[in-house]
Amino acid sequence: MLGIPIGVHLLVYTDGAVMKTVLGAFLLVFGTYALLSPRLHTINAGGRPADAAVGFIGGILGGIGGYSGVLPTIWTQLRGWPKEAARAVYQPYVIIIQAIALVGIIWVTLDRAGLIMLVMVLPPLFVGTWIGWRLYSRLNDLHFRRALAVLLIASGITLVI
């Protein structure tokens, strides 16, 4: 949660185009690696301090533009956790960080145009969530990792285009 105010500050006072391009390129590179790699390298070092650093940076990304779950999701994959354990960590994290970041963004930047966009994205958000819930139970760990990789690539493409 400590990263959220930093992300909201960056959202307001930095060049959004540069941030989008850097994040998009990262997502494209990692997503491609994760999709093409037969097995991701596992990171066992760092322990809780590394987990906390990833969560902190995720908070910054959440404050910038709703990408709070990107790094924790990637991190749980690099930790080698099965999909159930990974989801049990990043799903509540994303919900909490997104809710707090949304309050911060509304507090700092919401205007009429922003409110209209917020209302417009809610239906696709709910449809995507529903589809994700339906598909999750049908995927084994490998297919889940590949699906995440494809979604990371798609997110990266939308950011760099």
C-alpha positions as CSV (number, residue, x, y, z in Angstrom):
1,M,0.0,0.0,0.0
2,L,2.9,2.3,0.5
3,G,3.7,2.4,-3.2
4,I,0.2,3.6,-4.2
5,P,0.8,7.3,-3.4
6,I,4.0,7.2,-5.3
7,G,2.3,5.7,-8.3
8,V,-0.6,8.3,-8.1
9,H,2.1,11.0,-7.9
10,L,3.9,9.6,-10.9
11,L,0.6,9.4,-12.8
12,V,0.0,13.1,-12.3
13,Y,3.6,14.5,-12.7
14,T,5.3,12.3,-15.3
15,D,5.0,11.6,-19.0
16,G,2.4,8.8,-19.3
17,A,3.5,7.9,-22.8
18,V,7.0,7.0,-21.6
19,M,5.6,5.0,-18.7
20,K,3.2,3.1,-21.0
21,T,6.0,2.3,-23.4
22,V,8.4,1.0,-20.8
23,L,5.8,-1.1,-19.1
24,G,4.4,-2.4,-22.4
25,A,7.9,-3.4,-23.6
26,F,8.6,-5.2,-20.3
27,L,5.3,-7.1,-20.6
28,L,6.0,-8.0,-24.2
29,V,9.5,-9.3,-23.4
30,F,8.6,-11.2,-20.3
31,G,5.3,-12.5,-21.8
32,T,7.2,-13.8,-24.8
33,Y,9.8,-15.4,-22.6
34,A,7.2,-17.1,-20.5
35,L,5.3,-18.3,-23.5
36,L,8.3,-19.7,-25.4
37,S,10.2,-21.1,-22.4
38,P,9.4,-24.7,-21.7
39,R,9.9,-24.0,-18.0
40,L,10.4,-20.7,-16.2
41,H,13.5,-20.3,-14.1
42,T,12.7,-20.5,-10.4
43,I,13.8,-17.8,-8.0
44,N,14.3,-19.0,-4.4
45,A,16.4,-16.2,-3.1
46,G,15.3,-13.0,-1.4
47,G,12.6,-14.4,0.9
48,R,10.1,-12.0,2.4
49,P,12.1,-8.8,1.6
50,A,12.0,-9.7,-2.1
51,D,8.3,-10.4,-1.8
52,A,7.7,-7.1,-0.1
53,A,9.7,-5.2,-2.8
54,V,7.6,-6.8,-5.5
55,G,4.5,-5.8,-3.6
56,F,5.7,-2.3,-3.1
57,I,6.5,-1.9,-6.8
58,G,3.1,-3.4,-7.6
59,G,1.6,-0.7,-5.5
60,I,3.4,1.9,-7.5
61,L,2.1,0.3,-10.7
62,G,-1.4,0.2,-9.3
63,G,-1.3,3.9,-8.5
64,I,0.0,4.7,-12.0
65,G,-2.7,2.9,-13.9
66,G,-4.1,-0.2,-12.5
67,Y,-1.2,-2.6,-13.2
68,S,-0.8,-3.6,-9.6
69,G,-1.1,-7.3,-10.3
70,V,1.5,-7.5,-13.1
71,L,4.7,-8.0,-10.9
72,P,3.1,-10.1,-8.2
73,T,1.7,-12.4,-10.8
74,I,5.0,-12.7,-12.6
75,W,6.8,-13.1,-9.2
76,T,4.6,-16.0,-8.1
77,Q,5.3,-17.7,-11.5
78,L,9.1,-17.1,-11.0
79,R,8.8,-18.5,-7.5
80,G,7.4,-21.7,-9.0
81,W,4.2,-21.7,-7.1
82,P,1.3,-23.8,-8.3
83,K,-1.7,-21.8,-9.7
84,E,-3.8,-22.2,-6.6
85,A,-1.1,-20.8,-4.3
86,A,-0.3,-18.0,-6.7
87,R,-3.9,-17.0,-7.1
88,A,-4.4,-17.1,-3.3
89,V,-1.7,-14.4,-3.1
90,Y,-2.2,-12.1,-6.0
91,Q,-6.0,-12.1,-6.3
92,P,-6.7,-10.5,-2.9
93,Y,-3.6,-8.3,-3.3
94,V,-4.9,-7.0,-6.7
95,I,-8.4,-6.3,-5.3
96,I,-7.1,-4.4,-2.3
97,I,-4.5,-2.4,-4.2
98,Q,-6.9,-1.6,-7.0
99,A,-9.5,-0.4,-4.6
100,I,-7.1,1.8,-2.7
101,A,-5.5,3.1,-5.9
102,L,-8.9,3.9,-7.3
103,V,-9.7,6.0,-4.3
104,G,-6.4,7.8,-4.6
105,I,-6.8,8.4,-8.3
106,I,-10.4,9.7,-7.8
107,W,-9.1,12.0,-5.0
108,V,-6.4,13.5,-7.2
109,T,-7.5,13.4,-10.8
110,L,-11.2,12.5,-11.4
111,D,-13.1,14.9,-13.6
112,R,-16.2,14.4,-15.7
113,A,-14.3,12.7,-18.6
114,G,-12.7,10.3,-16.1
115,L,-16.0,9.5,-14.5
116,I,-17.5,8.7,-17.9
117,M,-14.5,6.4,-18.8
118,L,-14.8,4.7,-15.4
119,V,-18.4,3.9,-16.0
120,M,-17.6,2.7,-19.5
121,V,-15.0,0.2,-18.4
122,L,-17.0,-1.4,-15.7
123,P,-19.1,-3.7,-18.0
124,P,-16.1,-5.1,-19.9
125,L,-14.3,-5.5,-16.5
126,F,-17.1,-7.6,-15.1
127,V,-17.4,-9.7,-18.3
128,G,-13.7,-10.4,-18.3
129,T,-13.8,-11.3,-14.6
130,W,-16.7,-13.7,-15.3
131,I,-14.8,-15.3,-18.2
132,G,-11.7,-15.7,-16.1
133,W,-13.6,-17.4,-13.3
134,R,-15.1,-19.8,-15.8
135,L,-11.8,-20.7,-17.5
136,Y,-9.6,-20.9,-14.4
137,S,-10.7,-24.3,-13.2
138,R,-10.2,-25.8,-16.6
139,L,-6.5,-24.9,-16.8
140,N,-3.7,-27.0,-15.4
141,D,-0.5,-25.2,-14.2
142,L,1.2,-25.2,-17.6
143,H,-1.9,-24.0,-19.5
144,F,-2.4,-21.4,-16.8
145,R,1.2,-20.1,-17.1
146,R,0.8,-19.9,-20.9
147,A,-2.6,-18.1,-20.6
148,L,-0.9,-15.6,-18.3
149,A,1.9,-15.2,-20.8
150,V,-0.6,-14.5,-23.6
151,L,-2.4,-12.0,-21.5
152,L,0.8,-10.2,-20.6
153,I,1.7,-10.0,-24.3
154,A,-1.7,-8.6,-25.1
155,S,-1.4,-6.1,-22.3
156,G,2.0,-5.1,-23.6
157,I,0.8,-4.7,-27.1
158,T,-2.1,-2.4,-26.0
159,L,0.4,-0.2,-24.1
160,V,3.0,0.2,-26.8
161,I,0.6,0.8,-29.7
